[in-house]
Each structure stands twice: as structure tokens, then as C-alpha cells.
Amino acid sequence: MIVRTLEESRRSDRRVAADNWESVRLLLKADKMGFSFHITTVYAGTETPIWYKNHMEAVYCISGDGEIEVAAEGNSASGIHPIRPGTLYALNEHDRHKLRAGSDLTLACVFNPPLHGKEMHDASGAYPLEAETFDS
């Protein structure tokens, strides 16, 4: 069994931060669950272009407000969709999107395949399929 708290993980190398977001990675590939699970905060007033071409992601909004804009390139979910507490969105077509935070967004995120731990978005907005792992 795996037991971790958000606060303990936030104070460890499981917290990864960029200019406009931070992610506490509670479950990773090394945990052998078949997915990774993160609590991510996207900072108010930011826009993040993302394209998870190597991963599927499901996101549940815990708090905050914002919107996701999905690129129109033949995608059935194209357009702008509001995000508020209780909203779930799943990027099941490797959707190119922009995530905008009106206020700090706290999001629960699941990735498949699971992340290793130290992933950061590349120039295209993607995470690499393979990355460095944490020591702990």
C-alpha cells in the first residue's frame, strides 16, 4: 500500500514548478499503478499552451476558475470550455489546448502512461515519454 500526504509531498522533490504552474506528483511510474496522479496549481492570470502528444490526461477542478481552449484541427471538442470546481475534462485525442487561469486553479490530474517525476513542458507543450525519475 502507498500512503502519502499532499503536504509531505509538497515539501519534497515531488513538487515540480514552472513560471505559471506547480505540480505535486503523488503517484509516478515507479509506483507501478499504471498511471500518475498529481495535484497541480495553475497560477491566476496565466495562459499555458499544452499538447500532450505522448500522454492521455484527465483533469478534475478542485478550486478556482478558468477555461480550456481546444484547437479546432478536426477535434470534436474544439472551442472554449469554462473550468470551475466540479468540472472534469479528459484530453483523449492528444488535444492541443491552451489552459487559462482566471484565479489560481487547483486541479487533480491523472496521466497515462504515468510520468516519471521531473517532466517539464517542452517547446511544443508536451512532456517527454521518458524522463528523469526522483530519488525518493
Buried (B, 14 or more C-beta within 10 A) or exposed (E): EEEBEEEEBEEBEBBBEEEBBBBBBBBBBEBEEEBBBBBBBBBBEBEBBBBBEBBBBBBBBBEBBBBBBBBEEEBEBBEEBEBBEEBEBEBEEBBBBBBBBBBBBBBBBBBEBBBBBBBEBEEEBBBBEEEEEBEE
